[in-house]
Amino acid sequence: MTVAIATAMACSGMYASANETGAPSDVIPKPAEVVMNRGFYNLPDGGVTYFIKGNADAAVRSLLEQGPVNAGAAKKMSSANIRVEIGDDADAEGYTLEVTPKYISIKAAGARGAYYGLQTLLQMTDGGRVRQIACCRISDEPRFSYRGVHFDVSRHFRSLDFLKKQVDAMAQMKLNTMHLHFTDGAGWRMQIDKYPRLTEFAAWRPQRTWREWVDNGSKYCDRSDARASGGFYTKEEMRDLVDYAAQRHITVIPEVEMPGHSEEVLAAYPELSCAGKPYSGSDFCVGKEATFRFLEDVLTEVMDVFPSEYIHIGGDEATKNSWRDCPDCKRRMEQEGLKDVDELQSYLIKRIEKFVNSKGRKIIGWDEILEGGVAPNATVMSWRGTEGGIKSLKSGHDVVMTPGAYCYIDGNQDAPFKEPASIGGYLPLAKVYSYEPVEPGLTPEEASHLLGVQVNLWTEHVADSAHAEYMYYPRTYAIAEVGWSKPDKDYDDFYRRALVKNERMKRDGYNVFDLAQEYGERKESLEEIDHLGRGAKVSYNLPYSKQYTANGDLTLTDGVRGGWTYGDKRWQGTMQDFDVTVDLGEVKPLHYFGATFMHSEGAWVHLPEKVEFEVSDDGVTFTPVATVWCDVPSDFPKLLFKDYGTAVNASGRYVRMHAFRNPRPGAWLFTDEFVIN
């Protein structure tokens, strides 16, 4: 999908850029330093010539050389329209781009930098469609060395063409790491010669979508089954992807999940589970040597295909339940002097790290690999907030930040009532863009271990490739800028540039969220509400969750209502009933009680079965005055907000609200304001 400069600059203008004159004002990510000068450079009608001095690689040449025969190399630097000078530092990503009235110059310490300079030039000229370029000087380099995008191809298999298409988009935005999550409970997606049942059985299921598969018992089927849906990549296809990405200065990091999220492996090879039978759990048995033989065999074949410095080993969300009663795991813990199952997981991580290190590679894993003691040389990918990442930075470990609150784009990017299926929640472009990876309090030495950032899309609810692109863009633009540009953010300017980028992406065949028609935050959350109970003291007869405290004991009478997501620190949550009493200070006439509750089935957030309201003059003896029942099925698939409101004719000083939690196991209850009038 990359448009060669030689080709594009020979084209006539077919698209109206935001700038009639090519300038750096539309570039994403924003360059570090721009100085505008007088004058313009006009691209010649007869095609563009170039001259390269130094060590140009295939990536640089592919941008310059592909195209019609009348646009090619000049015989000497002084006669070239584009003059590229490249040094010997292969890892350097910075560059200087200068547009003068007579020529365009790109200078870089290495080929990576020259490649990024050419990408900036392509954006300035809208792929060559804008033929007059404003004179300027750009000095640019990335803030972080790791700028990643995560692709979950386990839940829903994506074609090789889809992945290559996203590589092209990444290259335009100077993103340099593709994290390929190709193993998980929903399917194994890469050919492993030594274990063919991984792709003959564990890569296939009788249902097309993840949701249908889960609803029907999460069972796999043979590839030959007429119902089989899924797929896998051959080693040659993966090598093809690795080469394609490398030609665009993008590294592909493979992920092999362990010890959890491994249902598909244990269904195909049940002897690797604690119970020794299929569909009996999701965690490898750490007590069995067969587990380590399998993992080492698989990793050996994976590393033969992927030359990346890092191998991702997962490490997240292991249940560890079967380990507690497994004789093999108990024996392992006794032999190794391990005090609990957290240390047993750490044993596996450390042993796998030693093996991976022996092959000249490094491991990276989700922040759960910290549990029980982090492996000596491991890099941590911090997703459960930033606490794990900060702990790792302070201990001298390298870290990639990808906190769910900012970087997990599997939630809605706009008002849920107008968006396609998602896991729930609300993560608009503005919030992604606001993320600052370097938190206050880090020393320069600690911050030096922060490698960069990554955006993640998990695809339980994203069955189709067009839907996946819709979720990635434009939010990936924001992570590209967070990872590359200086932290002096200006959202209004970024929003303008994102609109321009969106139009260009659509023209190039990408399905993007229509940012221009963004609805925005839940309207009720934008203005405070005044009512009789506002500011009144609230007593909690049952405690709320420490995880979702919102404004603490003031939450239900602070006049502030929640937005589209329970994680916005306005919604208060509990896994018990909400049973609260509001003290109005004196006996008052009362005519309305009401509270809004959230439902988000995919996130296990459910409406209360009923809400009872009672009043009292003394706070001891209460009189029931109203009950509001739930009229929404607990498996309703979309996000909604129900107002449990009712007119009353009563008086009292104390008002009690008792919301009865949905009895489904694991159900959460969320509310934001108890309105009394």
C-alpha positions in Angstrom: 0.0 0.0 0.0 3.0 2.3 0.3 2.9 4.9 -2.5 6.3 5.4 -4.0 7.5 9.0 -4.1 8.7 8.5 -7.7 5.2 7.3 -8.7 3.1 9.6 -6.6 5.0 12.8 -7.3 4.5 12.2 -11.0 0.7 12.1 -10.5 -1.6 15.0 -11.0 -3.5 16.3 -8.0 -6.5 14.1 -7.5 -7.2 14.8 -3.8 -7.7 18.1 -2.0 -5.3 18.2 0.9 -5.9 20.3 3.9 -3.0 22.4 2.6 -2.9 23.5 -1.0 0.8 24.0 -0.4 2.7 21.0 1.0 3.8 21.7 4.6 4.5 19.8 7.8 1.4 21.1 9.5 -0.6 17.9 8.8 2.1 15.3 9.7 1.3 12.5 12.2 3.3 12.0 14.4 4.2 15.7 14.9 7.9 16.3 14.2 10.1 17.4 17.0 11.2 20.8 15.5 10.0 22.7 12.5 11.3 26.0 11.1 9.4 27.5 8.2 11.4 29.4 5.6 10.5 31.7 2.7 9.7 30.3 -0.7 8.5 27.0 -2.2 9.8 24.1 -4.1 7.8 23.0 -7.1 7.9 19.3 -8.1 8.9 19.0 -11.7 6.3 17.8 -14.2 8.7 15.4 -15.8 9.1 13.2 -12.7 11.4 13.2 -9.7 15.0 12.3 -9.6 17.0 11.3 -6.5 20.6 10.6 -5.4 21.6 8.5 -2.4 24.9 9.0 -0.7 25.7 6.4 1.9 24.1 3.1 3.1 20.6 3.1 1.8 18.6 -0.1 2.5 15.8 -1.8 0.7 13.2 0.2 2.7 14.6 3.6 1.6 15.1 2.5 -2.0 11.5 1.1 -2.2 10.1 4.5 -1.4 12.4 6.2 -4.0 12.8 3.7 -6.8 9.4 2.1 -7.4 7.6 3.8 -10.2 7.6 4.6 -13.9 10.9 4.5 -15.7 11.0 8.3 -16.2 11.4 8.9 -12.5 14.6 7.5 -11.3 18.2 8.0 -10.1 20.2 11.1 -10.9 23.8 10.7 -11.9 25.1 13.1 -9.3 23.9 14.8 -6.1 23.8 18.3 -7.5 21.3 17.4 -10.2 18.8 15.4 -8.0 15.5 16.7 -6.9 15.7 14.6 -3.7 19.1 14.3 -2.1 19.5 11.7 0.6 22.6 11.3 2.8 22.8 8.3 5.1 25.3 7.4 7.8 26.3 4.0 9.2 24.2 3.9 12.5 21.7 1.2 11.7 19.5 1.9 14.7 19.3 5.7 14.5 15.8 6.9 13.8 16.3 10.6 13.7 16.5 12.7 10.5 16.7 16.2 9.1 14.5 17.1 6.2 15.1 20.4 4.4 13.0 21.9 1.6 14.7 24.6 -0.4 13.6 26.5 -3.5 16.0 24.3 -5.6 15.9 20.8 -4.0 14.8 18.6 -1.1 17.4 17.2 1.3 17.2 14.4 3.8 20.1 13.6 6.1 20.1 10.8 8.6 22.6 8.9 10.8 21.1 5.6 9.5 18.7 4.1 7.0 15.8 4.1 9.5 16.0 7.8 9.9 16.1 8.3 6.1 13.1 6.1 5.7 11.1 8.2 8.3 12.2 11.4 6.7 10.8 10.1 3.4 7.5 9.2 5.2 7.3 12.7 6.5 7.8 14.1 3.0 5.1 11.8 1.7 2.6 13.1 4.3 3.6 16.7 3.5 2.8 16.2 -0.2 -0.1 13.9 0.4 1.7 11.2 -1.5 2.8 13.6 -4.1 -0.6 15.0 -4.9 0.4 18.4 -3.6 3.1 19.6 -6.0 4.2 22.9 -4.3 6.1 22.4 -1.1 6.7 25.2 1.4 10.4 25.7 2.3 11.2 24.5 5.8 13.7 22.6 7.9 12.5 19.7 10.1 14.7 18.2 12.7 13.1 15.1 14.1 13.7 12.0 16.2 11.5 9.7 18.3 10.9 10.1 22.0 10.8 6.3 22.6 12.4 3.4 20.8 9.4 1.0 21.1 6.2 2.1 19.3 3.9 -0.9 19.0 0.6 -2.1 17.7 -1.0 -5.4 19.0 -2.9 -7.8 16.8 -5.1 -10.5 18.3 -5.5 -13.1 15.6 -6.4 -15.9 18.0 -10.0 -14.8 18.7 -10.7 -14.1 15.1 -8.2 -15.2 12.4 -7.1 -12.4 10.0 -5.6 -12.9 6.5 -2.0 -12.3 5.7 -3.1 -9.5 3.4 -4.9 -7.8 6.3 -1.8 -7.8 8.4 0.3 -6.5 5.5 -2.2 -3.7 5.0 -1.8 -2.7 8.7 2.0 -2.8 8.4 1.7 -0.2 5.6 -0.4 2.1 7.9 2.0 1.6 10.7 5.0 2.6 8.5 3.3 5.8 7.6 3.0 6.7 11.3 6.5 5.6 12.2 5.3 2.8 14.4 8.0 0.1 14.5 6.7 -3.0 16.3 3.9 -5.4 15.4 3.0 -7.6 18.4 1.3 -10.7 17.0 -0.9 -12.5 19.5 -1.4 -15.8 17.6 -2.0 -18.2 20.5 -4.9 -18.1 23.0 -7.8 -20.2 24.1 -9.8 -19.2 21.0 -7.3 -20.8 18.6 -3.7 -21.6 17.7 -2.6 -19.8 14.5 0.9 -20.8 13.5 2.2 -24.0 12.0 4.4 -26.0 14.4 5.9 -29.1 12.7 6.5 -31.1 15.8 2.9 -30.7 17.1 0.6 -30.8 14.0 -2.6 -31.1 16.1 -2.2 -27.5 17.1 -3.2 -26.5 13.5 -5.2 -29.6 12.6 -7.5 -29.3 15.6 -6.7 -26.3 18.0 -7.0 -23.8 15.1 -10.6 -24.7 14.3 -14.0 -24.4 15.9 -17.6 -25.2 14.8 -18.7 -21.5 15.1 -17.3 -18.5 13.2 -17.4 -15.9 15.9 -15.9 -16.0 19.4 -19.2 -15.1 21.0 -21.0 -18.0 19.3 -18.1 -20.4 20.2 -18.3 -19.4 23.9 -22.0 -19.7 24.0 -21.8 -23.2 22.7 -19.3 -24.5 25.1 -15.9 -23.4 23.7 -15.2 -26.7 21.9 -12.7 -27.2 19.0 -13.1 -29.4 15.9 -11.0 -31.1 13.3 -9.9 -29.1 10.3 -11.8 -31.6 8.1 -15.1 -30.9 9.9 -17.7 -29.4 7.6 -18.4 -26.8 10.2 -14.8 -25.8 10.8 -14.1 -22.1 11.0 -10.7 -20.6 11.8 -7.3 -20.8 10.2 -3.5 -20.6 10.7 -0.4 -19.3 9.1 2.2 -21.5 7.6 5.8 -20.8 8.4 6.4 -19.4 5.0 3.5 -17.0 5.4 5.0 -15.8 8.7 8.4 -15.4 7.1 6.8 -13.4 4.4 5.1 -11.1 6.9 8.4 -10.7 8.8 10.2 -9.8 5.6 7.4 -7.4 4.5 7.5 -5.7 7.8 11.3 -5.5 7.9 11.3 -3.7 4.6 9.3 -1.0 6.4 11.5 -1.0 9.5 8.9 -2.8 11.5 9.8 -5.8 13.8 7.2 -8.5 14.3 7.2 -9.9 17.9 5.4 -13.3 18.3 3.5 -14.2 21.4 3.2 -17.7 22.7 0.8 -17.7 25.7 1.9 -19.4 28.9 1.1 -20.7 31.5 -2.6 -19.5 31.1 -4.9 -18.8 28.2 -3.9 -22.2 26.8 -7.2 -24.1 26.5 -6.6 -24.8 22.8 -3.2 -26.5 23.5 -4.6 -28.5 26.4 -7.5 -29.7 24.3 -5.1 -30.9 21.6 -2.5 -32.2 24.0 -4.3 -32.9 27.3 -1.3 -34.7 28.8 0.1 -31.1 29.4 -2.7 -30.2 31.8 -2.8 -31.1 35.5 -5.9 -33.3 35.0 -4.6 -35.0 31.9 -7.8 -34.7 30.0 -9.2 -32.1 27.5 -11.4 -29.2 28.5 -10.2 -29.4 32.2 -8.5 -26.1 32.5 -6.6 -23.3 30.9 -3.2 -23.5 32.6 -0.2 -25.7 31.6 0.9 -28.1 34.4 4.1 -26.6 35.7 4.9 -29.8 37.5 5.4 -31.9 34.4 8.6 -32.0 32.4 6.5 -32.6 29.3 5.2 -29.1 29.6 8.7 -27.7 29.3 9.6 -30.0 26.4 6.6 -28.8 24.6 7.2 -25.1 25.3 10.9 -25.3 24.3 10.1 -27.2 21.1 7.5 -24.6 20.1 9.7 -21.7 21.0 12.5 -23.1 19.0 10.3 -23.3 15.9 8.9 -19.9 16.5 12.4 -18.3 16.9 13.5 -20.0 13.7 10.8 -17.9 11.9 10.8 -14.7 13.9 14.3 -13.0 14.2 13.0 -10.4 16.8 15.1 -9.6 19.8 12.0 -10.2 22.0 9.8 -13.2 22.3 6.5 -12.5 24.1 5.6 -15.3 26.5 2.2 -13.9 27.7 2.1 -14.7 31.4 -1.3 -13.0 32.0 -4.4 -14.1 33.9 -3.3 -17.7 34.8 -6.0 -19.0 37.1 -3.4 -21.3 39.0 -6.5 -23.2 40.4 -5.5 -26.6 39.3 -1.9 -26.2 40.6 -3.0 -26.2 44.2 -4.3 -29.8 44.1 -2.1 -31.2 41.4 0.4 -33.9 42.7 2.9 -32.9 40.0 2.8 -29.2 40.9 3.0 -29.9 44.6 6.0 -32.1 44.0 7.6 -29.3 41.9 7.0 -26.8 44.6 8.5 -29.0 47.3 11.6 -29.8 45.2 12.2 -26.2 44.3 11.3 -24.7 47.7 8.4 -22.7 46.3 6.0 -21.3 48.9 2.9 -20.7 46.8 1.5 -20.9 43.3 2.7 -17.4 42.4 6.3 -18.6 42.9 5.4 -21.7 40.9 4.4 -19.4 38.0 7.7 -17.5 38.5 9.6 -20.7 38.3 8.1 -21.4 34.8 8.8 -17.8 33.6 12.4 -17.9 34.9 13.1 -21.3 33.4 11.6 -20.2 30.0 13.6 -17.0 30.1 16.8 -19.0 30.6 16.0 -21.1 27.6 15.1 -18.1 25.4 18.3 -16.3 26.6 20.3 -19.3 25.6 19.1 -18.8 22.0 20.3 -15.2 22.1 16.8 -13.7 22.6 15.0 -11.9 25.4 11.5 -12.4 26.9 8.8 -9.9 27.3 5.5 -10.6 29.1 2.4 -9.0 30.6 2.9 -7.6 34.1 1.7 -10.7 35.8 5.1 -12.1 35.2 6.1 -10.0 38.3 4.0 -12.3 40.5 6.3 -14.6 42.6 9.4 -12.7 41.5 10.3 -11.3 38.1 12.7 -13.1 35.9 16.2 -11.6 35.9 16.3 -10.1 32.4 12.6 -9.9 31.5 11.0 -6.9 30.0 7.5 -6.1 31.4 4.5 -5.0 29.4 2.4 -3.1 31.9 -1.4 -3.3 31.2 -3.1 -3.4 34.6 -2.7 0.3 35.1 0.9 1.5 35.4 1.8 0.2 38.8 3.6 -3.0 37.6 5.5 -0.9 35.0 6.6 1.6 37.6 7.7 -1.2 40.0 9.7 -2.7 37.2 11.3 0.6 36.2 12.4 1.2 39.7 14.0 -2.3 39.9 15.9 -1.7 36.7 13.8 -3.7 34.3 12.9 -2.4 30.8 9.2 -1.7 30.4 6.6 -1.1 27.6 3.6 0.8 28.9 0.2 -0.2 27.6 -2.2 0.6 30.4 -5.8 -0.5 29.7 -7.3 2.9 30.6 -5.5 4.5 27.6 -4.2 1.8 25.3 -6.9 -0.9 25.2 -9.0 0.1 22.2 -11.4 -2.9 22.3 -13.9 -0.5 24.0 -16.2 2.1 22.4 -14.6 5.2 20.9 -17.8 7.0 20.9 -21.3 6.9 22.3 -22.1 3.2 22.7 -25.6 3.5 21.2 -24.1 4.3 17.8 -21.1 2.1 17.8 -20.6 -1.6 16.7 -20.1 -4.4 19.2 -17.3 -4.0 21.7 -16.2 -5.2 25.1 -17.8 -2.0 26.6 -16.4 1.1 28.2 -15.5 4.3 26.5 -12.1 5.3 25.2 -12.3 8.3 22.9 -9.4 9.6 20.8 -8.9 12.5 23.2 -8.2 10.2 26.1 -5.8 8.0 24.2 -3.9 11.2 23.1 -3.8 12.5 26.6 -1.7 9.5 27.9 1.7 10.5 29.3 4.0 7.4 29.8 6.6 9.1 32.1 4.9 9.5 35.4 6.0 12.0 38.0 8.5 10.8 40.5 10.7 8.7 38.2 14.4 9.4 38.2 16.2 9.9 34.9 17.8 6.5 35.4 14.4 4.8 36.1 12.8 6.6 33.1 15.6 5.4 30.9 14.2 1.9 31.1 10.9 3.0 29.7 11.2 1.6 26.1 7.9 3.0 24.8 4.2 2.4 24.4 1.8 0.1 22.6 -1.9 0.1 21.6 -3.8 -3.1 22.0 -6.9 -4.4 20.3 -8.4 -7.6 21.7 -11.0 -9.1 19.3 -13.5 -11.1 21.3 -16.2 -8.8 19.9 -14.5 -7.8 16.7 -15.2 -10.6 14.2 -14.6 -8.9 10.9 -11.4 -7.2 9.6 -13.3 -4.0 8.6 -14.5 -3.8 12.2 -10.9 -4.2 13.4 -9.7 -1.3 11.2 -12.6 0.8 12.5 -11.3 0.2 16.1 -7.7 0.9 15.3 -8.1 4.2 13.4 -7.8 7.0 14.4 -6.9 5.9 17.9 -3.7 4.4 16.7 -2.7 7.8 15.3 -2.7 9.0 18.9 -0.4 6.3 20.2 1.9 6.9 17.3 2.2 10.5 18.4 2.6 9.6 22.1 5.4 7.3 21.2 7.2 9.6 18.8 6.6 13.3 19.6 7.5 15.6 22.4 4.9 15.6 25.3 3.8 19.2 24.6 0.3 18.1 23.6 -2.3 20.2 21.8 -5.4 18.2 21.2 -7.2 20.7 19.0 -4.3 20.7 16.6 -4.0 16.9 16.7 -7.7 16.5 16.1 -7.4 18.7 13.0 -4.5 16.5 11.7 -6.4 13.3 12.6 -9.3 14.5 10.4 -6.9 15.0 7.5 -5.3 11.6 8.1 -8.7 9.9 8.3 -9.7 11.2 4.8 -6.4 9.9 3.4 -6.8 6.5 5.1 -10.3 6.2 3.7 -9.1 7.0 0.2 -6.5 4.3 0.6 -9.1 1.7 1.4 -9.1 1.7 5.2 -12.3 1.6 7.3 -12.0 4.3 9.9 -14.2 5.7 12.6 -15.9 8.9 11.4 -14.2 11.4 13.7 -16.0 14.3 12.2 -19.4 12.9 13.4 -18.2 12.1 16.9 -21.1 12.3 19.4 -18.9 12.5 22.5 -19.4 11.8 26.2 -22.7 11.0 27.9 -24.5 14.3 28.1 -25.7 13.7 31.6 -22.1 13.6 32.7 -21.2 17.0 31.3 -23.2 19.1 33.8 -23.7 18.7 37.5 -27.2 17.9 38.9 -28.7 19.8 41.8 -31.3 18.1 44.1 -32.5 18.0 47.6 -30.0 15.4 48.7 -26.9 17.0 47.2 -24.1 17.3 49.7 -25.9 15.2 52.2 -24.1 12.6 54.3 -24.2 9.0 53.0 -23.8 6.0 55.3 -22.9 2.7 53.6 -24.6 -0.3 55.2 -22.5 -2.5 52.9 -19.0 -1.3 51.6 -18.3 -0.4 48.0 -15.4 -1.9 46.1 -11.9 -0.5 46.7 -11.3 -0.9 43.0 -14.1 1.5 42.0 -14.4 4.0 44.8 -15.3 7.0 42.6 -15.5 10.0 45.0 -15.7 7.7 48.1 -18.5 8.3 50.6 -19.4 11.5 48.7 -20.1 9.9 45.4 -23.9 9.4 45.6 -24.7 13.0 46.6 -21.9 15.0 44.9 -24.0 16.1 41.9 -21.7 14.4 39.5 -23.0 11.7 37.1 -21.0 9.1 35.3 -20.1 8.9 31.6 -20.1 6.0 29.2 -17.8 3.7 31.2 -17.7 2.4 34.7 -13.9 3.1 34.8 -14.2 6.9 34.6 -14.0 7.4 38.4 -17.5 8.7 38.6 -19.3 5.4 38.8 -19.1 3.6 42.1 -19.0 -0.2 42.0 -19.7 -3.2 44.2 -20.0 -6.9 44.0 -22.5 -6.8 46.8 -25.8 -5.0 47.1 -25.9 -1.2 47.3 -27.4 -0.5 50.7 -27.1 3.2 51.7 -28.8 5.7 53.9 -28.8 9.5 53.2 -29.1 11.9 56.0 -30.9 15.1 54.8 -30.3 16.9 58.2 -34.0 17.4 59.0 -37.4 16.1 58.2 -38.4 17.2 54.7 -41.3 16.5 52.3 -40.2 14.0 49.6 -41.6 13.5 46.1 -39.0 11.7 44.1 -36.3 9.1 44.5 -34.1 7.8 41.7 -30.7 6.3 40.9 -29.2 5.3 37.5 -27.5 2.0 37.2 -25.3 0.7 34.4 -25.6 -2.5 32.4 -22.6 -3.8 30.3 -23.0 -7.5 29.8 -19.6 -8.1 28.2 -17.9 -6.6 31.3 -20.1 -8.4 33.8 -21.8 -5.2 34.8 -25.5 -5.9 35.5 -28.6 -4.0 36.6 -30.0 -4.7 40.1 -32.9 -7.0 40.3 -34.9 -4.4 42.2 -34.3 -1.2 44.2 -36.2 -0.5 47.4 -36.7 2.9 48.9 -37.5 3.6 52.6 -37.8 6.7 54.8 -37.3 7.4 58.5 -37.5 10.4 60.9 -35.0 8.9 63.4 -32.7 6.7 61.3 -33.8 3.6 63.2 -37.3 2.8 62.1 -37.8 2.8 58.3 -41.0 2.8 56.3 -41.0 1.3 52.8 -42.4 3.7 50.2 -41.5 2.3 46.8 -39.9 -0.6 44.9 -38.7 -0.4 41.3 -38.1 -3.7 39.5 -35.7 -4.5 36.6 -37.4 -5.0 33.3 -34.2 -5.7 31.2 -32.9 -9.3 30.7 -29.6 -9.9 32.3 -28.1 -11.1 29.0 -29.1 -8.0 27.1 -26.1 -7.6 24.8 -25.6 -3.8 24.7 -24.6 -1.1 27.1 -27.5 0.7 28.7 -28.4 2.9 31.6 -31.6 2.4 33.6 -33.1 5.0 35.9 -34.7 3.3 38.9 -36.8 6.4 39.6 -40.2 6.8 41.1 -42.6 9.4 42.4 -43.3 9.3 46.1 -45.5 11.1 48.6 -43.6 11.0 51.9 -41.6 12.9 54.4 -38.5 12.1 56.5 -34.9 13.0 57.4 -33.3 9.7 56.4 -33.7 8.0 53.0 -32.5 4.4 52.5 -31.9 2.9 49.0 -31.3 -0.8 48.8 -30.3 -2.1 45.3 -30.3 -5.9 45.1 -27.4 -7.2 43.1 -28.1 -9.5 40.1 -27.3 -13.0 41.4 -25.2 -14.0 38.4 -21.7 -15.2 39.6 -19.2 -12.4 39.2 -21.8 -9.7 38.6 -20.9 -6.0 39.3 -23.3 -3.3 40.3 -22.5 0.4 39.4 -24.4 3.6 40.2 -23.4 7.3 40.2 -25.9 9.5 42.0 -28.9 9.0 44.4 -31.3 11.8 43.4 -33.7 13.0 46.1 -36.3 15.7 45.6 
